[in-house]
């Protein structure tokens, strides 16, 4: 089992003084619904951190809750771009240091632009990736308000 003090996201949150809990799944997580159920949350409280390539070697992360699907049209308009692509698994690891399924906006090796869908902030408590598979970070959504940019809705 991973020690709490070695989780990249938890270490970053500690440095920021943000209160949080670490949740370890007893069995491997095989679905989004399973993750929500085991954490005692609704699907809308489980936040996905999705990485997009917006230019050569330039990326942006979007935090979106539940099973909501991102509107590419809205996102392109918000970013003022005509073309964006979802990062590959290799790009996700190279940029974040995390594997797909464990990506967190906290504990990144280098600063990255992060956009937070406003619907995430409607939840009092959320869970996000910890940097390690089958382990999540649970925190107050208000702690996502700073320093990232909030968008009315990406779907």
DSSP file (Angstrom, degrees, kcal/mol; ACC not computed):
  #  RESIDUE AA STRUCTURE BP1 BP2  ACC     N-H-->O    O-->H-N    N-H-->O    O-->H-N    TCO  KAPPA ALPHA  PHI   PSI    X-CA   Y-CA   Z-CA
    1    1 A X              0   0    0      0, 0.0     2,-0.3     0, 0.0    23,-0.0   0.000 360.0 360.0 360.0 141.5    0.0    0.0    0.0
    2    2 A X        -     0   0    0      1,-0.1     2,-0.2     2,-0.0     5,-0.1  -0.527 360.0-121.6 -73.6 133.3    1.2    3.5   -0.8
    3    3 A X    >   -     0   0    0     -2,-0.3     3,-1.9     1,-0.1     4,-0.4  -0.535  16.2-127.0 -73.8 142.3    2.1    5.6    2.1
    4    4 A X  G >  S+     0   0    0      1,-0.3     3,-1.4    -2,-0.2    -1,-0.1   0.864 107.5  60.2 -57.0 -38.6    0.1    8.9    2.4
    5    5 A X  G 3  S+     0   0    0      1,-0.3    -1,-0.3     5,-0.1    -2,-0.0   0.483 102.2  53.7 -75.6   1.3    3.3   10.9    2.6
    6    6 A X  G <  S+     0   0    0     -3,-1.9     2,-0.5     5,-0.0    -1,-0.3   0.428  76.9 111.3-109.9  -1.2    4.5    9.7   -0.8
    7    7 A X    <>  -     0   0    0     -3,-1.4     4,-2.7    -4,-0.4     5,-0.2  -0.618  63.6-143.8 -74.1 122.3    1.4   10.6   -2.8
    8    8 A X  H  > S+     0   0    0     -2,-0.5     4,-2.1     1,-0.2   123,-0.2   0.898  98.4  45.9 -54.6 -45.4    2.4   13.5   -5.2
    9    9 A X  H  > S+     0   0    0    121,-1.9     4,-2.5     1,-0.2    -1,-0.2   0.901 112.8  50.1 -66.6 -40.3   -1.0   15.3   -4.9
   10   10 A X  H  > S+     0   0    0    120,-0.4     4,-2.5     2,-0.2    -2,-0.2   0.908 109.9  50.6 -65.1 -42.2   -1.1   14.9   -1.1
   11   11 A X  H  X S+     0   0    0     -4,-2.7     4,-2.0     2,-0.2    -1,-0.2   0.920 111.9  47.9 -60.2 -44.2    2.4   16.3   -0.7
   12   12 A X  H  X S+     0   0    0     -4,-2.1     4,-1.6    -5,-0.2    -2,-0.2   0.906 111.6  49.6 -64.3 -41.8    1.5   19.3   -2.9
   13   13 A X  H  X>S+     0   0    0     -4,-2.5     5,-2.5     2,-0.2     4,-0.7   0.892 108.0  54.1 -65.0 -39.1   -1.7   19.9   -1.0
   14   14 A X  H ><5S+     0   0    0     -4,-2.5     3,-1.1     1,-0.2    -1,-0.2   0.931 107.9  50.2 -57.8 -46.0    0.2   19.8    2.3
   15   15 A X  H 3<5S+     0   0    0     -4,-2.0    -1,-0.2     1,-0.3    -2,-0.2   0.838 111.5  48.5 -62.1 -33.3    2.6   22.5    1.0
   16   16 A X  H 3<5S-     0   0    0     -4,-1.6    -1,-0.3    -5,-0.1    -2,-0.2   0.548 112.6-121.1 -83.0  -7.9   -0.4   24.6    0.0
   17   17 A X  T <<5 +     0   0    0     -3,-1.1     2,-0.6    -4,-0.7    -3,-0.2   0.781  59.5 152.3  72.7  27.1   -2.0   24.1    3.5
   18   18 A X      < -     0   0    0     -5,-2.5    -1,-0.2    -6,-0.1     2,-0.1  -0.822  43.8-129.6 -97.1 121.8   -5.1   22.5    1.9
   19   19 A X        +     0   0    0     -2,-0.6   121,-0.5    -3,-0.1     2,-0.3  -0.435  43.1 150.8 -67.4 137.3   -6.9   20.1    4.1
   20   20 A X        -     0   0    0     -2,-0.1     2,-0.3   119,-0.1   119,-0.2  -0.981  36.5-131.0-160.6 165.4   -7.7   16.7    2.4
   21   21 A X  E     -A  138   0A   0    117,-2.6   117,-3.0    -2,-0.3     2,-0.5  -0.921  18.1-134.5-121.5 150.6   -8.2   13.0    3.0
   22   22 A X  E     -A  137   0A   0     -2,-0.3     2,-0.5   115,-0.2   115,-0.2  -0.906  17.1-161.5-104.5 132.4   -6.7   10.1    1.2
   23   23 A X  E     -A  136   0A   0    113,-3.0   113,-2.8    -2,-0.5     2,-0.5  -0.965   0.6-162.7-117.4 122.1   -8.9    7.3    0.1
   24   24 A X  E     -A  135   0A   0     -2,-0.5     2,-0.3   111,-0.2   111,-0.2  -0.903  15.7-137.0-102.9 124.9   -7.5    3.9   -0.8
   25   25 A X        -     0   0    0    109,-2.8     4,-0.1    -2,-0.5    10,-0.0  -0.623   7.0-143.0 -76.5 137.9   -9.6    1.5   -2.8
   26   26 A X  S    S+     0   0    0     -2,-0.3     2,-0.3     2,-0.1    -1,-0.1   0.821  85.4  29.8 -71.0 -31.3   -9.4   -2.0   -1.4
   27   27 A X  S    S-     0   0    0      1,-0.1     3,-0.0   107,-0.0    -2,-0.0  -0.866 105.6 -77.9-125.2 159.1   -9.6   -3.5   -4.9
   28   28 A X        -     0   0    0     -2,-0.3     2,-0.5     1,-0.1    -2,-0.1  -0.278  49.3-117.9 -55.9 139.0   -8.5   -2.2   -8.3
   29   29 A X        +     0   0    0      1,-0.1    -1,-0.1    -4,-0.1     3,-0.1  -0.694  38.1 169.6 -82.6 124.4  -10.9    0.4   -9.7
   30   30 A X        +     0   0    0     -2,-0.5     2,-0.3     1,-0.2    -1,-0.1   0.483  60.8  27.6-113.8  -6.9  -12.4   -0.8  -13.0
   31   31 A X     >  -     0   0    0      1,-0.1     4,-1.9     0, 0.0    -1,-0.2  -0.996  68.8-122.2-153.1 157.0  -15.2    1.8  -13.5
   32   32 A X  H  > S+     0   0    0     -2,-0.3     4,-2.2     1,-0.2     5,-0.2   0.896 114.7  53.9 -61.5 -42.3  -16.1    5.4  -12.7
   33   33 A X  H  > S+     0   0    0      1,-0.2     4,-2.6     2,-0.2    -1,-0.2   0.885 106.3  52.0 -62.6 -40.6  -19.3    4.2  -11.0
   34   34 A X  H  > S+     0   0    0      2,-0.2     4,-2.7     1,-0.2     5,-0.3   0.919 107.8  52.3 -61.5 -44.4  -17.3    1.9   -8.7
   35   35 A X  H  X S+     0   0    0     -4,-1.9     4,-1.6     1,-0.2    -2,-0.2   0.936 112.3  44.9 -58.4 -48.0  -15.0    4.7   -7.7
   36   36 A X  H  <>S+     0   0    0     -4,-2.2     5,-2.9     2,-0.2     4,-0.5   0.937 114.1  49.0 -62.0 -47.9  -17.9    6.9   -6.8
   37   37 A X  H ><5S+     0   0    0     -4,-2.6     3,-1.4     1,-0.2    -2,-0.2   0.930 112.0  47.2 -59.1 -49.0  -19.8    4.2   -4.9
   38   38 A X  H 3<5S+     0   0    0     -4,-2.7    -1,-0.2     1,-0.3    -2,-0.2   0.795 111.3  51.4 -67.4 -27.6  -16.7    3.1   -2.9
   39   39 A X  T 3<5S-     0   0    0     -4,-1.6    -1,-0.3    -5,-0.3    -2,-0.2   0.495 113.8-118.3 -84.8  -3.0  -15.9    6.7   -1.9
   40   40 A X  T < 5S+     0   0    0     -3,-1.4     2,-0.3    -4,-0.5    -3,-0.2   0.857  74.0 123.1  69.1  34.8  -19.5    7.2   -0.8
   41   41 A X      < -     0   0    0     -5,-2.9    -1,-0.3    -6,-0.2     2,-0.2  -0.795  65.9-110.2-123.8 164.4  -20.0    9.9   -3.4
   42   42 A X    >>  -     0   0    0     -2,-0.3     3,-2.1    -3,-0.1     4,-0.5  -0.594  40.7-107.3 -84.3 157.6  -22.3   10.7   -6.3
   43   43 A X  G >4 S+     0   0    0      1,-0.3     3,-1.3    -2,-0.2    23,-0.9   0.848 118.6  62.9 -55.1 -35.9  -20.7   10.5   -9.8
   44   44 A X  G 34 S+     0   0    0      1,-0.3    -1,-0.3    21,-0.2    79,-0.1   0.659  97.3  58.7 -66.6 -14.6  -20.8   14.3  -10.0
   45   45 A X  G <4 S+     0   0    0     -3,-2.1    82,-2.5    20,-0.1     2,-0.7   0.624  85.0  87.0 -88.7 -14.9  -18.3   14.5   -7.1
   46   46 A X  B << S-b  127   0A   0     -3,-1.3    20,-2.3    -4,-0.5     2,-0.5  -0.785  72.1-153.4 -89.4 115.5  -15.7   12.4   -8.8
   47   47 A X  E     -D   65   0B   0     80,-3.0     2,-0.4    -2,-0.7    82,-0.3  -0.765   3.6-150.3 -99.2 129.5  -13.6   14.8  -10.8
   48   48 A X  E     -D   64   0B   0     16,-3.2    16,-2.1    -2,-0.5     2,-0.7  -0.788   5.0-148.6 -94.8 138.9  -11.7   13.8  -13.9
   49   49 A X  E     -D   63   0B   0     -2,-0.4     2,-0.5    54,-0.3    14,-0.2  -0.928  22.2-173.2-107.0 107.7   -8.5   15.6  -14.8
   50   50 A X  E     -D   62   0B   0     12,-2.8    12,-2.9    -2,-0.7     2,-0.4  -0.894  11.7-147.1-112.8 129.4   -8.3   15.5  -18.6
   51   51 A X  E     -D   61   0B   0     -2,-0.5    36,-2.3    10,-0.2     2,-0.4  -0.790  14.4-172.8 -99.8 133.6   -5.2   16.8  -20.5
   52   52 A X  E     -DE  60  86B   0      8,-2.9     8,-2.2    -2,-0.4     2,-0.6  -0.953  22.0-133.4-123.4 143.3   -5.5   18.4  -24.0
   53   53 A X  E     +DE  59  85B   0     32,-3.2    32,-2.3    -2,-0.4     6,-0.3  -0.853  25.9 172.6 -92.5 125.7   -2.7   19.5  -26.4
   54   54 A X  E     -     0   0B   0      4,-2.6     2,-0.3    -2,-0.6     5,-0.2   0.555  66.7  -7.5-110.6 -12.4   -3.5   23.0  -27.6
   55   55 A X  E >  S-D   58   0B   0      3,-1.5     3,-2.3    30,-0.1    -1,-0.3  -0.948 102.8 -50.9-165.5 173.5   -0.2   23.6  -29.5
   56   56 A X  T 3  S-     0   0    0      1,-0.3     3,-0.1    -2,-0.3    -2,-0.0  -0.400 128.2  -9.4 -56.1 119.6    3.1   21.9  -30.1
   57   57 A X  T 3  S+     0   0    0     -2,-0.2     2,-0.4     1,-0.2    -1,-0.3   0.753 112.9 113.8  58.6  27.6    4.4   21.1  -26.6
   58   58 A X  E <   +D   55   0B   0     -3,-2.3    -4,-2.6     2,-0.0    -3,-1.5  -0.995  41.2 175.7-130.8 128.8    1.6   23.2  -25.0
   59   59 A X  E     -D   53   0B   0     -2,-0.4    54,-0.6    -6,-0.3     2,-0.3  -0.874  17.7-161.6-131.6 158.6   -1.1   21.6  -22.9
   60   60 A X  E     -Df  52 113B   0     -8,-2.2    -8,-2.9    -2,-0.3     2,-0.4  -0.992  14.4-142.4-137.8 143.8   -4.1   22.5  -20.7
   61   61 A X  E     -Df  51 114B   0     52,-2.8    54,-3.2    -2,-0.3     2,-0.5  -0.892  10.3-158.4-108.3 137.7   -5.9   20.4  -18.1
   62   62 A X  E     -Df  50 115B   0    -12,-2.9   -12,-2.8    -2,-0.4     2,-0.6  -0.962   4.8-152.6-115.6 130.4   -9.7   20.5  -17.7
   63   63 A X  E     +Df  49 116B   0     52,-3.0    54,-2.5    -2,-0.5     2,-0.4  -0.907  25.7 167.4-101.4 120.8  -11.3   19.4  -14.4
   64   64 A X  E     -D   48   0B   0    -16,-2.1   -16,-3.2    -2,-0.6     2,-0.2  -0.996  26.7-126.1-138.7 140.0  -14.8   18.1  -15.0
   65   65 A X  E >   -D   47   0B   0     -2,-0.4     3,-1.2   -18,-0.2   -18,-0.2  -0.530  59.0 -21.2 -90.5 150.3  -17.1   16.2  -12.7
   66   66 A X  T 3  S-     0   0    0    -20,-2.3   -18,-0.1   -23,-0.9   -22,-0.1  -0.111 111.1 -34.5  63.8-150.2  -18.9   12.9  -13.2
   67   67 A X  T 3  S+     0   0    0      2,-0.1    -1,-0.2   -35,-0.0   -23,-0.1   0.251  89.8 140.1 -93.8  11.9  -19.6   11.4  -16.6
   68   68 A X    <   -     0   0    0     -3,-1.2     2,-0.4     1,-0.1    -4,-0.0  -0.238  48.1-133.6 -56.5 142.7  -20.1   14.8  -18.2
   69   69 A X        -     0   0    0     86,-0.1     2,-0.2     1,-0.0    -1,-0.1  -0.858  17.5-119.9-102.0 134.6  -18.7   15.1  -21.7
   70   70 A X        -     0   0    0     -2,-0.4     2,-0.7     1,-0.1    85,-0.3  -0.522  20.4-129.0 -73.2 134.5  -16.6   18.1  -22.7
   71   71 A X     >  -     0   0    0     83,-4.7     4,-2.4    -2,-0.2     5,-0.2  -0.772  13.3-159.7 -83.4 114.8  -18.0   20.1  -25.6
   72   72 A X  H  > S+     0   0    0     -2,-0.7     4,-2.9     1,-0.2     5,-0.2   0.886  91.4  55.0 -61.9 -38.4  -15.1   20.6  -27.9
   73   73 A X  H  > S+     0   0    0      2,-0.2     4,-2.2     1,-0.2    -1,-0.2   0.931 110.0  44.6 -62.0 -47.0  -16.8   23.6  -29.5
   74   74 A X  H  > S+     0   0    0      2,-0.2     4,-2.6     1,-0.2    -1,-0.2   0.907 114.8  49.1 -64.7 -41.5  -17.2   25.4  -26.2
   75   75 A X  H  X S+     0   0    0     -4,-2.4     4,-2.4    79,-0.2    -2,-0.2   0.923 110.6  49.0 -66.6 -43.6  -13.6   24.6  -25.2
   76   76 A X  H  X>S+     0   0    0     -4,-2.9     5,-2.5     1,-0.2     4,-1.1   0.914 113.1  48.4 -60.7 -41.5  -12.2   25.8  -28.5
   77   77 A X  H  <5S+     0   0    0     -4,-2.2     3,-0.5    -5,-0.2    -2,-0.2   0.933 111.0  49.9 -64.4 -45.4  -14.2   29.0  -28.2
   78   78 A X  H  <5S+     0   0    0     -4,-2.6    -1,-0.2     1,-0.2    -2,-0.2   0.889 116.6  41.7 -59.9 -40.7  -13.0   29.5  -24.6
   79   79 A X  H  <5S-     0   0    0     -4,-2.4    -1,-0.2    -5,-0.2    -2,-0.2   0.589 108.5-124.7 -84.0 -10.9   -9.4   29.0  -25.5
   80   80 A X  T  <5 +     0   0    0     -4,-1.1     2,-0.3    -3,-0.5    -3,-0.2   0.850  67.9 128.7  69.8  34.2   -9.7   31.0  -28.8
   81   81 A X      < -     0   0    0     -5,-2.5    -1,-0.3    -6,-0.2    -2,-0.1  -0.897  55.8-154.1-123.6 150.6   -8.4   28.1  -30.8
   82   82 A X  S    S+     0   0    0     -2,-0.3     2,-0.4     1,-0.2    -1,-0.1   0.623  85.1  38.1 -93.8 -15.2   -9.7   26.3  -33.9
   83   83 A X        +     0   0    0    -29,-0.2     2,-0.3    -7,-0.1    -1,-0.2  -0.989  57.2 156.3-143.2 131.3   -8.0   23.0  -33.1
   84   84 A X        -     0   0    0     -2,-0.4     2,-0.3    -3,-0.1   -30,-0.2  -0.967  17.6-160.5-141.0 156.0   -7.3   21.1  -29.9
   85   85 A X  E     -E   53   0B   0    -32,-2.3   -32,-3.2    -2,-0.3     2,-0.3  -0.979  27.2-106.2-137.1 152.5   -6.6   17.4  -29.4
   86   86 A X  E     -E   52   0B   0     -2,-0.3   -34,-0.3   -34,-0.2     2,-0.0  -0.582  46.5-108.7 -73.7 137.4   -6.8   15.1  -26.4
   87   87 A X        -     0   0    0    -36,-2.3   -36,-0.1    -2,-0.3    -1,-0.1  -0.342  31.0-118.0 -66.2 146.4   -3.3   14.2  -25.1
   88   88 A X     >  -     0   0    0      1,-0.1     4,-2.8    -3,-0.0     5,-0.2  -0.331  29.4-103.7 -75.4 166.3   -2.1   10.6  -25.7
   89   89 A X  H  > S+     0   0    0      1,-0.2     4,-2.1     2,-0.2     5,-0.2   0.890 125.1  51.7 -58.4 -38.6   -1.3    8.4  -22.8
   90   90 A X  H  > S+     0   0    0      2,-0.2     4,-2.4     1,-0.2    -1,-0.2   0.908 110.6  47.3 -65.3 -42.1    2.4    9.0  -23.4
   91   91 A X  H  > S+     0   0    0      2,-0.2     4,-2.8     1,-0.2     5,-0.3   0.898 108.7  55.3 -65.7 -40.5    1.9   12.8  -23.4
   92   92 A X  H  X>S+     0   0    0     -4,-2.8     4,-2.7     1,-0.2     6,-0.6   0.940 112.3  42.7 -57.3 -47.7   -0.2   12.6  -20.2
   93   93 A X  H  X5S+     0   0    0     -4,-2.1     4,-1.9     1,-0.2    -2,-0.2   0.917 114.6  49.9 -66.3 -42.9    2.7   10.8  -18.5
   94   94 A X  H  <5S+     0   0    0     -4,-2.4    -2,-0.2     1,-0.2    -1,-0.2   0.883 119.6  36.6 -63.1 -39.0    5.4   13.1  -20.0
   95   95 A X  H  <5S+     0   0    0     -4,-2.8    15,-0.4    -5,-0.2    14,-0.3   0.889 132.5  23.3 -82.6 -41.8    3.5   16.3  -19.0
   96   96 A X  H  <5S-     0   0    0     -4,-2.7    13,-0.4    -5,-0.3    -3,-0.2   0.733  88.3-130.4-100.3 -25.5    2.0   15.3  -15.6
   97   97 A X  S  <<S+     0   0    0     -4,-1.9     2,-0.3    -5,-0.6    -4,-0.2   0.491  76.4 106.3  82.0   3.5    4.2   12.5  -14.4
   98   98 A X  S    S-     0   0    0     -6,-0.6    -1,-0.3     6,-0.1    -2,-0.3  -0.833  70.8-119.9-116.6 152.8    1.0   10.5  -13.7
   99   99 A X    >   -     0   0    0     32,-0.4     3,-2.2    -2,-0.3     4,-0.3  -0.594  45.5 -86.6 -84.8 151.4   -0.6    7.6  -15.6
  100  100 A X  T 3  S+     0   0    0      1,-0.3    -1,-0.1    -2,-0.2   -50,-0.1  -0.347 119.5  35.7 -55.2 134.2   -4.1    7.9  -17.1
  101  101 A X  T 3  S+     0   0    0    -52,-0.2    33,-0.3    -3,-0.1    -1,-0.3   0.268 117.6  54.1  99.6  -9.6   -6.6    7.1  -14.3
  102  102 A X  S <  S+     0   0    0     -3,-2.2    29,-1.7    27,-0.1    -2,-0.2   0.257  72.6 139.6-134.1   8.0   -4.5    8.7  -11.6
  103  103 A X        -     0   0    0     -4,-0.3    26,-0.7   -54,-0.2     2,-0.3  -0.294  26.8-175.8 -64.8 137.2   -3.9   12.2  -13.0
  104  104 A X        -     0   0    0      2,-0.1    26,-0.1    24,-0.1    -6,-0.1  -0.957  34.0-138.6-130.0 148.6   -4.2   15.1  -10.5
  105  105 A X  S    S+     0   0    0     -2,-0.3     3,-0.4    24,-0.2     2,-0.4   0.608  90.6  75.2 -78.4 -10.0   -3.9   18.8  -10.9
  106  106 A X  S    S+     0   0    0     23,-0.3    -2,-0.1     1,-0.2   -96,-0.1  -0.816  92.2  25.1-103.1 141.2   -1.8   18.9   -7.8
  107  107 A X  S    S+     0   0    0     -2,-0.4    -1,-0.2     1,-0.2     2,-0.1   0.714  76.4 163.0  84.2  21.8    1.8   17.8   -7.7
  108  108 A X        -     0   0    0     -3,-0.4    -1,-0.2     1,-0.1   -12,-0.1  -0.439  44.9-128.0 -71.6 147.4    2.6   18.4  -11.3
  109  109 A X  S    S+     0   0    0    -13,-0.4     2,-0.3   -14,-0.3    -1,-0.1   0.819  92.8  16.4 -67.7 -29.9    6.3   18.6  -12.2
  110  110 A X  S    S-     0   0    0    -15,-0.4    -1,-0.1   -14,-0.0    -2,-0.0  -0.975  99.6 -84.1-138.4 153.0    5.9   21.9  -14.0
  111  111 A X        -     0   0    0     -2,-0.3     2,-0.3    -3,-0.1    -2,-0.0  -0.213  47.3-174.0 -57.5 146.3    3.1   24.5  -13.9
  112  112 A X        -     0   0    0     -7,-0.1     2,-0.3   -54,-0.0   -52,-0.1  -0.998  31.5-106.0-144.0 140.2    0.2   23.8  -16.2
  113  113 A X  E     -f   60   0B   0    -54,-0.6   -52,-2.8    -2,-0.3     2,-0.4  -0.535  40.1-165.7 -67.7 128.3   -2.9   25.9  -17.1
  114  114 A X  E     -f   61   0B   0     -2,-0.3    35,-1.4   -54,-0.2     2,-0.4  -0.979   8.9-162.7-123.5 127.8   -5.9   24.3  -15.4
  115  115 A X  E     -fg  62 149B   0    -54,-3.2   -52,-3.0    -2,-0.4     2,-0.5  -0.923   7.7-155.7-108.7 133.1   -9.5   25.0  -16.2
  116  116 A X  E     -fg  63 150B   0     33,-2.8    35,-2.2    -2,-0.4     2,-0.2  -0.940  15.7-130.6-113.2 121.7  -12.2   24.1  -13.8
  117  117 A X  E >>  - g   0 151B   0    -54,-2.5     3,-1.8    -2,-0.5     4,-0.7  -0.506  20.7-128.9 -66.3 133.9  -15.8   23.5  -15.0
  118  118 A X  G >4 S+     0   0    0     33,-2.4     3,-0.5     1,-0.3     4,-0.5   0.765 104.3  68.3 -59.5 -26.0  -18.1   25.5  -12.7
  119  119 A X  G >4 S+     0   0    0      1,-0.2     3,-0.7    33,-0.2     4,-0.4   0.797  92.3  60.4 -65.4 -26.5  -20.3   22.4  -12.1
  120  120 A X  G X4 S+     0   0    0     -3,-1.8     3,-1.1     1,-0.2    -1,-0.2   0.885 101.3  54.2 -62.9 -38.3  -17.4   20.9  -10.1
  121  121 A X  G << S+     0   0    0     -4,-0.7    -1,-0.2    -3,-0.5    -2,-0.2   0.572  92.3  71.7 -76.5  -8.8  -17.6   23.9   -7.7
  122  122 A X  G <  S+     0   0    0     -3,-0.7     2,-0.3    -4,-0.5    -1,-0.2   0.691  85.4  81.0 -77.3 -18.5  -21.3   23.2   -7.1
  123  123 A X  S <  S-     0   0    0     -3,-1.1    18,-0.3    -4,-0.4     3,-0.1  -0.679  72.4-149.4 -85.3 140.7  -20.3   20.2   -5.1
  124  124 A X  S    S+     0   0    0     -2,-0.3    17,-2.2     1,-0.2    18,-0.5   0.934  85.1  26.4 -73.2 -46.5  -19.2   20.8   -1.5
  125  125 A X  E    S+ C   0 140A   0     15,-0.3     2,-0.3    16,-0.1    15,-0.2  -0.938  72.4 173.4-120.5 140.1  -16.8   17.8   -1.4
  126  126 A X  E     - C   0 139A   0     13,-2.9    13,-2.1    -2,-0.4     2,-0.4  -0.857  22.0-135.6-134.6 169.5  -15.1   16.2   -4.4
  127  127 A X  E     +bC  46 138A   0    -82,-2.5   -80,-3.0    -2,-0.3     2,-0.3  -0.990  22.9 178.0-128.8 144.8  -12.5   13.6   -5.1
  128  128 A X  E     - C   0 137A   0      9,-2.5     9,-2.7    -2,-0.4   -24,-0.1  -0.842  39.3 -73.1-134.7 169.8   -9.6   13.8   -7.6
  129  129 A X  E     - C   0 136A   0    -26,-0.7   -23,-0.3   -82,-0.3     7,-0.2  -0.274  29.9-156.3 -63.2 152.9   -6.7   11.7   -8.7
  130  130 A X        -     0   0    0      5,-0.9  -121,-1.9     2,-0.4  -120,-0.4   0.514  46.7-102.2-106.7 -10.5   -3.8   11.3   -6.3
  131  131 A X  S    S+     0   0    0    -29,-1.7     2,-0.4     4,-0.2   -32,-0.4   0.199 102.4  82.4 101.2 -13.7   -1.0   10.5   -8.8
  132  132 A X  S >  S-     0   0    0      3,-0.3     3,-1.2   -30,-0.1    -2,-0.4  -0.987  87.2-109.0-126.6 132.1   -1.3    6.8   -7.8
  133  133 A X  T 3  S+     0   0    0     -2,-0.4   -31,-0.1     1,-0.2     3,-0.1  -0.212  99.4  18.7 -59.4 148.6   -3.8    4.4   -9.2
  134  134 A X  T 3  S+     0   0    0    -33,-0.3  -109,-2.8     1,-0.1     2,-0.4   0.630 107.3  95.8  66.3  17.2   -6.6    3.1   -6.9
  135  135 A X  E <   -A   24   0A   0     -3,-1.2    -5,-0.9  -111,-0.2    -3,-0.3  -0.999  53.1-172.4-136.6 133.9   -6.0    6.1   -4.5
  136  136 A X  E     -AC  23 129A   0   -113,-2.8  -113,-3.0    -2,-0.4     2,-0.5  -0.841  21.1-130.2-125.1 161.1   -8.0    9.3   -4.5
  137  137 A X  E     -AC  22 128A   0     -9,-2.7    -9,-2.5    -2,-0.3     2,-0.5  -0.950  19.4-158.7-108.7 129.7   -7.8   12.7   -2.7
  138  138 A X  E     +AC  21 127A   0   -117,-3.0  -117,-2.6    -2,-0.5     2,-0.3  -0.943  28.6 143.1-110.9 128.5  -11.0   14.0   -1.1
  139  139 A X  E     - C   0 126A   0    -13,-2.1   -13,-2.9    -2,-0.5     2,-0.3  -0.926  53.7 -76.0-153.0 173.0  -11.2   17.7   -0.5
  140  140 A X  E >   - C   0 125A   0   -121,-0.5     3,-1.5    -2,-0.3   -15,-0.3  -0.596  35.2-134.3 -76.2 137.0  -13.5   20.7   -0.5
  141  141 A X  G >  S+     0   0    0    -17,-2.2     3,-2.5    -2,-0.3     4,-0.4   0.812 101.6  72.0 -63.1 -28.6  -14.3   22.0   -4.0
  142  142 A X  G >  S+     0   0    0    -18,-0.5     3,-1.2     1,-0.3     4,-0.4   0.779  85.4  67.5 -57.7 -25.6  -13.7   25.5   -2.8
  143  143 A X  G <  S+     0   0    0     -3,-1.5    -1,-0.3     1,-0.3    -2,-0.2   0.567  92.6  60.2 -73.9  -6.3  -10.0   24.6   -2.7
  144  144 A X  G <> S+     0   0    0     -3,-2.5     4,-0.6     1,-0.1    -1,-0.3   0.581  82.8  82.2 -90.6 -12.5  -10.1   24.4   -6.5
  145  145 A X  T <4 S+     0   0    0     -3,-1.2     2,-0.4    -4,-0.4    -2,-0.2   0.846  81.0  84.0 -62.8 -33.7  -11.1   28.0   -6.9
  146  146 A X  T  4 S-     0   0    0     -4,-0.4     3,-0.1     1,-0.2    -1,-0.1  -0.948  99.2  -1.9-118.2 139.9   -7.6   29.3   -6.5
  147  147 A X  T  4 S+     0   0    0     -2,-0.4    -1,-0.2   -33,-0.0    -2,-0.1  -0.904 111.8  82.8 -98.6  17.3   -5.3   29.5   -8.5
  148  148 A X  S  < S-     0   0    0     -4,-0.6     2,-0.3     1,-0.1   -33,-0.2  -0.388  75.4-107.9 -92.9 163.6   -7.2   28.1  -11.5
  149  149 A X  E     -g  115   0B   0    -35,-1.4   -33,-2.8    -2,-0.1     2,-0.4  -0.626  27.7-144.7 -86.6 137.6   -9.6   29.6  -13.9
  150  150 A X  E     -g  116   0B   0     -2,-0.3     2,-0.4   -35,-0.2   -33,-0.2  -0.879   8.6-160.0-107.3 136.3  -13.2   28.7  -13.8
  151  151 A X  E     -g  117   0B   0    -35,-2.2   -33,-2.4    -2,-0.4     3,-0.2  -0.916  26.3-123.0-113.9 139.6  -15.4   28.3  -16.9
  152  152 A X  S    S-     0   0    0     -2,-0.4     2,-0.3     1,-0.2   -33,-0.2   0.925  86.2 -29.3 -47.2 -55.7  -19.2   28.5  -16.7
  153  153 A X        -     0   0    0    -35,-0.1    -1,-0.2   -36,-0.1   -36,-0.0  -0.927  40.1-159.5-163.8 141.7  -19.5   25.1  -18.3
  154  154 A X              0   0    0     -2,-0.3   -83,-4.7    -3,-0.2   -79,-0.2   0.215 360.0 360.0-104.9  12.6  -17.5   23.0  -20.7
  155  155 A X              0   0    0    -85,-0.3   -86,-0.1   -81,-0.1    -1,-0.1   0.345 360.0 360.0-142.5 360.0  -20.5   20.8  -21.7
